[in-house]
Amino acid sequence: MKTGVFFATLWLFWLHLAWATKYEPNWKSLDKRPLPDWFDKAKIGIFLHWGVFSVPSFGSEWFWSEWQSNSSARINSYMKANYPPNFTYQDFAKDFSAEFFNSSQWADLFKRAGANYVVLTSKHHEGFTLWPSEYSFSWNAKDIGPHRDLLGDLGNAVKRAGLKFGVYHSLFEWFNPIYLADKRRNFTTQKFVDNKVLLEMKELVSNYKPWVIWSDGDWEADDTYWRSTDFLAWLYNESPVKDQVVVNDRWGRGTTCIHGDFINCHDRYNPGKLQRKKWENAMTLDRESWGFRRNADLSDYLTPHQLLTVLAQTISCGGNLLINLGPTKEGTIAPIFQDRLTQLGAWLRINGEAIYNSRPWIVQNDTVNPQVWYTSGNNAVYAIDLEWPLDNKVILGGAVSLFKSPDTAVSLLGNLGKLKWVMNSRRVEVHLPDKATAKSEGAWVLKIATSN
């Protein structure tokens, strides 16, 4: 057999084995599943927290829980001052109108922002579903409020725009009586899981075919209560998205930072160093809330430079950045969020080659200049500089090994020509052009290409 034919045959054999893999409902088997390649390449996603909590849009998406538990004096005062004594959280639902919701406009914004996937809250801890779930008992966006399948509308628009669509799904529901009955029995019964959660998740996957399932609301019970491994085995073996889907690590008490196709460990997870497993930084443009807040101040939002800083840190260390914003109850995206996403997209159109399809380099944060973070790809190393030096000279310590050859070429993305550089034994000094000619704003990227 000729060598080429042999290796082609061997490749087909291994491919057949991969296709034939059957995952058992236990973590030892499930953890062997390879991460679908698309997720690591995607790098940037948009997270959307939208639901009945968008109506009061005060405090955070935990409004109902904090109100009912009397844990927030501010929320209690707000309700007493603005609503009658017999007003219930369910009464907010009729005002979740979404009358200005335009799914195509949303998808276009996310694409222009440079995102490659979008994750929507299909159901938050309040239990309200954004799709007409058979198991929501009329507590959904089709029966109340907008009378639309919001999840389906956005999913279709996102896919038409060429982006991947995913769903956030909360396992528990704060005040569902069936869940609370299981909880009172110390989770020795699983009526909530068997009669709602598993059926709901399979309905969600079968009807909308999401490529990301972002699980949450798991922490009060072990994964055995949630039957997490049973669901994931079905997802990986039989579901219509079995070959493409990825899931996070929130599948029961003790599973975070360990299991799942990727880890996000805790909100705004940004470890600043490489991890052994693919990870994601789910963070908020509004530091105080995941849902929209009418009472937010400008200082509560990340500046464009702060967003680029988090992006550089995350991508350099091998993570994906999932950027959260909260739409309004009317179905609009506030101008402050549009502004941040538009500026991010403009930056990525100049500097995207340092982000997309990149890999972590041997150094992440520069050893001398903490304002510089590295990525690699396209036979080059990229130094993302978060601060333009006053003397137009960038100092690099971690990249000295790249400059041992005089043929090493350095350029500034978005600009023509090569940059002058000078090296001594411990650092490299790269001479930048005048800042007025640099096209980026907020961060600048040096492309370092060697002759090797």
C-alpha positions as CSV (number, residue, x, y, z in Angstrom):
1,M,0.0,0.0,0.0
2,K,1.3,3.4,-0.9
3,T,2.1,5.8,2.0
4,G,-0.5,8.4,1.0
5,V,-3.2,5.7,0.7
6,F,-2.2,4.2,4.0
7,F,-2.5,7.5,6.0
8,A,-5.7,8.4,4.3
9,T,-7.1,5.0,5.3
10,L,-5.8,5.5,8.9
11,W,-7.4,8.9,9.0
12,L,-10.8,7.6,7.9
13,F,-10.5,4.8,10.5
14,W,-9.9,7.3,13.3
15,L,-12.7,9.5,12.0
16,H,-15.0,6.5,12.1
17,L,-14.1,5.9,15.7
18,A,-14.8,9.5,16.6
19,W,-18.2,9.3,14.9
20,A,-18.9,6.0,16.6
21,T,-18.1,7.1,20.1
22,K,-20.9,6.6,22.6
23,Y,-20.7,8.6,25.7
24,E,-21.9,7.0,29.0
25,P,-23.8,9.0,31.6
26,N,-20.9,9.5,33.9
27,W,-18.3,12.3,34.1
28,K,-15.4,10.0,33.3
29,S,-16.8,9.2,29.9
30,L,-18.3,12.7,29.2
31,D,-15.1,14.5,30.0
32,K,-13.4,12.6,27.2
33,R,-15.4,14.4,24.6
34,P,-13.2,16.6,22.4
35,L,-14.2,20.3,22.3
36,P,-15.8,21.1,18.9
37,D,-13.2,23.2,17.0
38,W,-15.6,26.1,16.2
39,F,-15.8,27.2,19.8
40,D,-12.1,27.9,20.4
41,K,-11.9,29.8,17.1
42,A,-15.0,31.9,17.9
43,K,-13.3,34.0,20.6
44,I,-16.1,36.5,21.1
45,G,-19.7,36.0,22.0
46,I,-22.7,38.2,23.1
47,F,-24.7,37.3,26.2
48,L,-28.2,38.6,26.6
49,H,-30.1,38.7,29.9
50,W,-33.8,39.4,29.0
51,G,-37.0,38.4,30.9
52,V,-39.7,39.7,33.2
53,F,-36.9,41.3,35.4
54,S,-36.4,43.7,32.4
55,V,-39.7,45.3,33.4
56,P,-38.8,46.7,36.8
57,S,-35.2,47.0,35.5
58,F,-34.2,48.1,39.0
59,G,-31.5,46.6,41.1
60,S,-30.7,43.5,39.0
61,E,-32.1,40.4,37.4
62,W,-32.4,39.1,41.0
63,F,-35.2,41.6,41.6
64,W,-37.9,39.1,42.5
65,S,-35.7,37.0,44.8
66,E,-34.5,40.1,46.7
67,W,-37.9,41.6,46.9
68,Q,-39.5,38.4,48.3
69,S,-36.8,37.7,50.7
70,N,-36.7,41.3,52.0
71,S,-33.0,41.3,51.5
72,S,-32.9,44.7,49.7
73,A,-34.3,47.7,51.5
74,R,-33.9,49.7,48.3
75,I,-36.2,47.4,46.4
76,N,-38.7,47.2,49.2
77,S,-38.9,51.0,49.3
78,Y,-39.2,51.2,45.5
79,M,-42.1,48.8,45.5
80,K,-43.9,50.5,48.4
81,A,-43.5,53.9,46.7
82,N,-44.6,52.9,43.2
83,Y,-47.0,49.9,43.4
84,P,-50.1,48.9,45.3
85,P,-49.8,46.4,48.3
86,N,-51.3,43.5,46.4
87,F,-49.0,43.8,43.4
88,T,-47.2,40.6,42.5
89,Y,-44.1,39.8,40.4
90,Q,-46.3,38.0,37.9
91,D,-48.1,41.4,37.3
92,F,-45.0,42.7,35.7
93,A,-45.2,40.2,32.9
94,K,-48.0,42.0,30.9
95,D,-45.6,44.9,30.6
96,F,-42.8,42.8,29.1
97,S,-44.0,44.1,25.7
98,A,-41.0,43.8,23.3
99,E,-42.9,45.9,20.9
100,F,-39.7,47.4,19.4
101,F,-37.8,44.1,19.2
102,N,-36.2,43.6,15.8
103,S,-34.3,40.4,15.7
104,S,-32.5,41.2,12.5
105,Q,-31.3,44.6,13.9
106,W,-30.0,42.8,17.0
107,A,-28.1,40.2,14.9
108,D,-26.6,42.8,12.6
109,L,-25.3,44.8,15.7
110,F,-23.7,41.7,17.1
111,K,-22.1,40.8,13.8
112,R,-20.7,44.3,13.4
113,A,-19.4,44.1,17.0
114,G,-17.2,41.1,15.9
115,A,-19.0,38.4,17.8
116,N,-19.3,34.9,16.5
117,Y,-21.9,33.5,18.8
118,V,-24.9,34.8,20.8
119,V,-26.3,33.3,24.0
120,L,-29.8,34.3,25.1
121,T,-31.5,33.6,28.5
122,S,-34.1,31.1,27.4
123,K,-35.2,30.9,31.1
124,H,-33.7,32.7,34.1
125,H,-34.3,31.8,37.8
126,E,-37.7,33.4,37.6
127,G,-38.9,30.4,35.5
128,F,-40.3,32.6,32.7
129,T,-39.4,31.1,29.3
130,L,-38.8,33.2,26.2
131,W,-40.2,30.4,24.0
132,P,-43.6,28.7,24.2
133,S,-42.5,25.8,26.3
134,E,-45.0,23.0,26.8
135,Y,-43.8,22.8,30.4
136,S,-44.0,26.5,31.3
137,F,-47.7,26.4,32.3
138,S,-48.4,29.8,30.5
139,W,-45.5,31.5,32.2
140,N,-43.9,32.3,28.9
141,A,-43.4,35.1,26.3
142,K,-45.9,33.5,23.9
143,D,-48.8,33.5,26.3
144,I,-48.0,36.7,28.3
145,G,-46.5,40.0,27.3
146,P,-45.1,40.1,23.8
147,H,-47.1,37.0,22.7
148,R,-44.1,36.0,20.6
149,D,-41.5,33.2,20.4
150,L,-38.7,35.6,21.3
151,L,-36.1,32.9,21.4
152,G,-37.1,31.5,18.0
153,D,-37.1,34.9,16.4
154,L,-33.7,35.8,17.6
155,G,-32.2,32.4,16.9
156,N,-33.3,32.5,13.3
157,A,-32.0,36.0,12.8
158,V,-28.6,35.1,14.4
159,K,-28.2,32.1,12.2
160,R,-29.1,34.1,9.1
161,A,-26.4,36.5,10.0
162,G,-23.9,33.7,10.0
163,L,-23.4,33.5,13.8
164,K,-23.8,30.6,16.1
165,F,-26.8,30.6,18.5
166,G,-26.8,29.4,22.1
167,V,-29.1,29.4,25.1
168,Y,-28.7,30.1,28.8
169,H,-30.9,27.9,30.9
170,S,-31.5,28.0,34.6
171,L,-31.9,24.6,36.2
172,F,-33.7,25.8,39.3
173,E,-36.6,28.3,39.7
174,W,-36.7,30.4,42.8
175,F,-40.3,29.9,43.7
176,N,-41.5,26.9,41.7
177,P,-43.5,24.9,44.3
178,I,-42.4,21.5,42.8
179,Y,-38.8,22.5,43.1
180,L,-39.3,23.8,46.6
181,A,-41.0,20.5,47.6
182,D,-37.9,18.6,46.4
183,K,-35.7,21.0,48.3
184,R,-37.6,20.5,51.5
185,R,-37.0,16.8,51.1
186,N,-33.2,17.5,50.8
187,F,-33.5,16.6,47.1
188,T,-34.3,12.9,47.9
189,T,-37.1,13.3,45.4
190,Q,-36.7,14.5,41.8
191,K,-40.2,15.5,40.7
192,F,-39.1,18.9,39.5
193,V,-36.3,17.4,37.4
194,D,-38.3,14.5,36.0
195,N,-41.5,16.5,35.2
196,K,-40.0,19.8,34.1
197,V,-36.3,20.3,33.8
198,L,-35.3,17.4,31.6
199,L,-38.3,17.6,29.4
200,E,-37.8,21.4,29.0
201,M,-34.2,21.1,28.1
202,K,-34.8,18.4,25.5
203,E,-37.6,20.5,24.1
204,L,-35.3,23.4,23.9
205,V,-32.6,21.4,22.1
206,S,-34.9,19.6,19.7
207,N,-36.9,22.6,18.6
208,Y,-34.1,25.3,18.5
209,K,-30.9,23.4,18.0
210,P,-28.6,25.6,20.0
211,W,-24.8,25.3,19.6
212,V,-24.2,26.4,23.2
213,I,-26.0,25.4,26.3
214,W,-25.0,27.7,29.1
215,S,-26.3,26.0,32.3
216,D,-26.9,27.9,35.5
217,G,-28.9,27.7,38.8
218,D,-27.3,24.4,39.7
219,W,-25.6,25.2,43.0
220,E,-28.2,24.1,45.6
221,A,-28.1,20.4,44.6
222,D,-25.7,17.8,43.4
223,D,-25.5,16.9,39.7
224,T,-27.2,13.5,40.6
225,Y,-30.3,15.4,41.6
226,W,-30.3,17.3,38.3
227,R,-29.6,14.1,36.3
228,S,-27.0,16.1,34.5
229,T,-25.0,13.2,33.2
230,D,-28.1,11.6,31.8
231,F,-29.0,14.7,29.9
232,L,-25.5,15.3,28.6
233,A,-25.1,11.7,27.4
234,W,-28.4,12.2,25.4
235,L,-27.1,15.6,24.2
236,Y,-23.8,14.1,23.0
237,N,-25.1,10.8,21.6
238,E,-28.6,11.5,20.2
239,S,-29.5,15.1,20.0
240,P,-29.7,17.0,16.7
241,V,-26.7,19.1,17.7
242,K,-24.6,16.3,19.1
243,D,-21.5,17.0,17.0
244,Q,-21.5,20.8,17.4
245,V,-22.9,21.7,20.8
246,V,-20.8,22.9,23.7
247,V,-21.8,23.2,27.3
248,N,-20.3,25.0,30.3
249,D,-19.5,23.6,33.8
250,R,-22.6,24.5,35.9
251,W,-24.3,21.1,36.3
252,G,-24.5,20.7,40.0
253,R,-22.8,21.5,43.2
254,G,-19.1,20.7,42.9
255,T,-19.0,20.5,39.0
256,T,-17.9,24.1,38.3
257,C,-14.3,24.6,37.1
258,I,-14.1,20.8,36.5
259,H,-16.7,19.4,34.0
260,G,-18.3,20.5,30.8
261,D,-16.8,21.2,27.4
262,F,-15.5,24.5,28.7
263,I,-15.3,26.1,32.2
264,N,-16.3,29.6,33.4
265,C,-16.0,28.8,37.1
266,H,-17.7,31.9,38.3
267,D,-19.1,35.2,36.9
268,R,-16.5,37.4,35.3
269,Y,-13.9,34.7,35.5
270,N,-10.6,36.1,34.3
271,P,-7.7,34.1,35.8
272,G,-4.9,36.0,34.0
273,K,-3.0,32.9,33.1
274,L,-3.4,29.8,31.0
275,Q,-5.8,27.1,32.1
276,R,-5.6,23.3,31.4
277,K,-9.2,23.4,30.0
278,K,-10.8,25.7,27.5
279,W,-12.5,28.6,29.4
280,E,-14.8,31.5,28.9
281,N,-15.0,34.9,30.6
282,A,-18.7,35.7,31.0
283,M,-18.7,39.4,32.0
284,T,-21.0,42.4,32.0
285,L,-20.7,45.8,30.4
286,D,-22.8,47.1,33.4
287,R,-20.6,46.2,36.4
288,E,-23.6,46.0,38.7
289,S,-26.1,43.9,36.8
290,W,-26.7,41.3,34.0
291,G,-30.1,42.6,33.2
292,F,-31.0,46.2,32.1
293,R,-31.1,48.8,34.8
294,R,-33.0,52.1,34.3
295,N,-31.2,53.6,37.3
296,A,-27.6,52.9,36.1
297,D,-25.1,55.7,36.0
298,L,-22.5,56.2,33.2
299,S,-19.7,55.3,35.7
300,D,-21.3,51.8,36.1
301,Y,-20.4,50.8,32.6
302,L,-17.1,49.6,31.3
303,T,-15.3,52.2,29.1
304,P,-14.1,51.1,25.6
305,H,-10.6,50.9,26.9
306,Q,-11.6,48.7,29.9
307,L,-13.5,46.4,27.5
308,L,-10.4,46.1,25.3
309,T,-8.3,45.3,28.4
310,V,-10.5,42.4,29.4
311,L,-10.5,41.2,25.8
312,A,-6.7,41.2,25.5
313,Q,-6.3,39.5,28.9
314,T,-8.9,36.8,28.1
315,I,-7.8,35.9,24.5
316,S,-4.1,36.0,25.5
317,C,-4.8,33.3,28.2
318,G,-6.8,31.1,25.9
319,G,-10.3,32.1,26.9
320,N,-13.4,33.2,25.0
321,L,-15.0,36.6,25.9
322,L,-18.8,36.5,26.4
323,I,-19.9,40.1,26.6
324,N,-23.2,40.6,28.4
325,L,-25.8,43.3,28.0
326,G,-29.4,43.6,29.1
327,P,-32.1,44.6,26.6
328,T,-35.0,46.7,27.7
329,K,-38.6,45.5,28.2
330,E,-39.6,47.1,24.9
331,G,-37.0,45.1,23.0
332,T,-34.4,47.7,22.4
333,I,-30.7,47.7,23.1
334,A,-29.7,50.9,25.0
335,P,-27.4,53.3,23.1
336,I,-24.6,52.8,25.7
337,F,-24.4,49.1,24.8
338,Q,-24.6,49.8,21.1
339,D,-21.8,52.3,21.5
340,R,-19.5,49.9,23.3
341,L,-20.2,47.1,20.7
342,T,-19.8,49.4,17.7
343,Q,-16.4,50.6,19.0
344,L,-15.3,47.1,19.7
345,G,-16.2,46.1,16.2
346,A,-14.3,49.0,14.7
347,W,-11.2,48.0,16.7
348,L,-11.5,44.4,15.6
349,R,-11.7,45.3,11.9
350,I,-8.2,46.7,12.3
351,N,-6.7,44.3,14.8
352,G,-8.8,41.1,14.5
353,E,-6.0,39.0,13.2
354,A,-4.5,39.1,16.7
355,I,-7.7,37.8,18.1
356,Y,-9.6,35.4,15.8
357,N,-8.1,31.9,15.3
358,S,-5.2,33.0,17.6
359,R,-3.4,30.7,20.1
360,P,-1.8,31.5,23.4
361,W,1.9,32.2,23.0
362,I,4.6,31.0,25.4
363,V,4.2,34.3,27.3
364,Q,0.9,35.9,28.1
365,N,1.6,39.2,30.0
366,D,4.9,40.8,29.2
367,T,7.5,40.3,31.8
368,V,8.6,44.0,31.8
369,N,5.6,45.9,30.4
370,P,2.4,44.9,32.2
371,Q,0.4,46.8,29.5
372,V,1.3,44.3,26.8
373,W,-0.5,40.9,26.3
374,Y,0.5,38.4,23.6
375,T,-1.2,36.1,21.2
376,S,0.1,34.1,18.3
377,G,-1.0,32.9,14.9
378,N,-0.4,33.3,11.1
379,N,3.3,32.6,11.7
380,A,3.6,35.7,13.9
381,V,3.4,36.9,17.5
382,Y,1.1,39.8,18.4
383,A,1.8,42.2,21.2
384,I,-1.4,44.0,22.3
385,D,-0.4,47.2,23.9
386,L,-3.0,48.8,26.1
387,E,-1.2,52.1,26.6
388,W,0.4,54.3,24.1
389,P,3.8,55.3,25.5
390,L,4.5,59.0,25.9
391,D,7.8,58.8,24.0
392,N,6.3,56.6,21.2
393,K,8.6,53.7,22.3
394,V,7.1,50.4,23.4
395,I,9.3,48.3,25.7
396,L,9.0,44.5,25.5
397,G,10.7,42.1,27.8
398,G,8.9,38.8,27.2
399,A,9.5,38.8,23.4
400,V,13.3,39.2,23.4
401,S,13.8,35.7,22.0
402,L,12.0,36.8,18.8
403,F,14.5,39.5,18.0
404,K,17.7,37.5,17.9
405,S,17.6,37.7,14.1
406,P,18.0,41.1,12.4
407,D,15.4,40.0,9.9
408,T,12.6,40.1,12.5
409,A,10.0,42.5,11.1
410,V,7.6,44.5,13.3
411,S,4.6,46.3,12.1
412,L,1.6,48.1,13.7
413,L,-1.7,46.7,12.5
414,G,-3.6,49.2,10.5
415,N,-0.4,51.0,9.4
416,L,1.9,50.5,6.5
417,G,5.6,49.9,6.7
418,K,8.0,48.3,9.2
419,L,8.9,49.7,12.6
420,K,12.4,50.4,13.8
421,W,13.5,48.3,16.8
422,V,16.5,48.2,19.1
423,M,17.4,45.3,21.4
424,N,19.7,44.8,24.4
425,S,20.1,41.6,26.4
426,R,17.0,42.1,28.5
427,R,14.5,44.1,26.5
428,V,13.4,45.3,23.1
429,E,12.5,48.9,22.3
430,V,10.1,49.3,19.4
431,H,9.7,52.8,17.9
432,L,6.1,53.6,17.1
433,P,4.8,56.1,14.5
434,D,3.3,59.3,15.6
435,K,0.1,58.5,17.5
436,A,-1.9,60.7,15.1
437,T,-1.2,58.2,12.3
438,A,-2.2,55.2,14.3
439,K,-5.7,54.1,13.3
440,S,-6.7,52.1,16.4
441,E,-8.2,53.6,19.6
442,G,-7.8,52.2,23.1
443,A,-5.2,49.5,22.2
444,W,-2.6,48.9,19.6
445,V,-1.2,45.7,18.2
446,L,2.4,45.0,17.1
447,K,2.8,42.1,14.7
448,I,6.2,40.5,15.1
449,A,7.2,38.2,12.3
450,T,10.5,36.3,12.3
451,S,12.3,34.7,9.4
452,N,12.1,31.2,11.0
